[in-house]
Every structure is written in structure tokens, then in C-alpha cells.
Amino acid sequence: MKWMRRLLFAVALLVVALVAAALLLPRLVDSETLRSMLIIAARTHTGRELRVEGEVRFALLPRPAVVLPHLRLANAEGFGEEPFASLDEARANLRLWPLLRGRLQVASVQIDRPQLRLMVDARGRSNWADLLPPTRPASPTRGPSSSSGVMAGLAGRVGIGQLTLREADILWTDQASGRWARLHDLDMALGALDPAGPLPLTASGVLDTGDPQRSAQIELAATLQRSANGKWRAPDIRLGAILGGAPLRLTADAGFDPAQARL
């Protein structure tokens, strides 16, 4: 029967493609080289040490992927041994047909249970201040930054389709005032990672705050846009929350200047 022959041909073609991907993937991305690149990149761009606890591995099913193990980024000096940021696992899902042609195209990146610990000590020092870019006076003749050029080039070569965070946990504490806030059980999706185009964002989670203690379930949707001067803008933020059993709906327009670290 024709349909049976077509089905068998399709299955055979898929098997051949997966076998070819299994042979090509280790040649295109060496696990030890990638591990070293991660550590060096973290040290170069943050000045902090990155611990890679486990082996970088390759997966074929349900689709070809590079899987990163548990990662821990060191905290700033004077803020203890707890990592500044960590994640349980990250998976970069690759497009099959470009892979068979020797090209890496990332269809999506999934990060499981990332944690971020933001702290302000009793003297007012934050554990993220050293990660912010130095403040520079604005110049009307200044062209696009080198970082934006790198992002554009990387997006053009790698082609990341979507970034997903699952069960993220972000904790902010201020030791001087005793205040704190925690955003947990956070699921977030950021689509079409192209710095030249709009970035749709959706998120949902639970926000707890202290002094006074409150808790709210939140949902967020927005579209992020990057201008030529490097500033980001979200003109259509839509925020929904359930606070004390009462629903709340807000719309807003916000902007962020990375050079000034200011909203």
C-alpha cells in the first residue's frame, strides 16, 4: 500500500537524519571546549567565577540539543558563599535541518529553576553594582555599542527563537531597612530574540513582600523594543494581579536605560 510505503520512508528518513545529527553535533560543539568557554566568558564579562557542576552533554530526543548542567555564578565579594545566580539545567534546542548542513540554529532555550539573589548590605552596597556598565555621558554622535553589534551578529548567526524560564526564583533583601521581596514560581517566555525587532514577553508567578508582608499572584505581558541609542522601551505593559482575593488590572508604558541603570 502506498501510504504504508510513504510512512516507512518518512520513518527511515527521520532515523537517518537523527543518526547524522548524532555524528555531526559532537563535531560542531565540543563539550569540554564549551565548558571552558562558559567559565572564561563569565570571568571576562562579570569578573566572577562560574562553577559548572556536571558534564555538558548532547541529546537527540525529543530534538537535538546541547544540555548544560547545574551552573553557579559567585556572589560579589563580601556577600557570603551563596551564589549570586544559579540554575539547575539549561537546554538549547537545535533546529535539525540546519544542523545537517553544518550550521547551529537554536530554536529555543529552556532554563530550569534559575535563582537570583539580589542583596543590599547594611552599608548600602549592592551585590550587583559591579555588574553594571560604567556611567558615561551621552554623545549624539556615538554609534551603536560594541555589545549591541555582538548581539546582532550572534542573533544573525545563531538564530535563537525563544527563551523560556521555568520555576524561577528571585529574592531581593535590604539589610539596612529589613525589607525584602521574593518573586517565585516564575514562568517566563521571551520570543524571537532578535535585538533589531520587538521582543514579546509573557510571565506569571507569585510575588511576596515583607514589612508589611503581602502576597500576590501576577501575570505580565509586554513587548520590548530596543532603540538605536541602546535604550529599551515597553510601550504596552499589561499587568494582572490577585491581591488579597481582589483582581487588579494595570497598563503602563516604561523605559530602561542600561547605561544609567535607570527606569
Beta strands, then each sheet from edge to edge (+ up, - down):
strand 1: 50-53
strand 2: 57-59
strand 3: 65-68
strand 4: 70-73
strand 5: 85-87
strand 6: 89-94
strand 7: 106-112
strand 8: 115-120
strand 9: 162-174
strand 10: 180-191
strand 11: 199-209
strand 12: 214-226
strand 13: 232-243
strand 14: 246-256
sheet 1: 1+ 4- 5+ 8- 9- 7- 6+ 3- 2+
sheet 2: 1+ 4- 5+ 8- 9- 10+ 11- 12+ 13- 14+
end
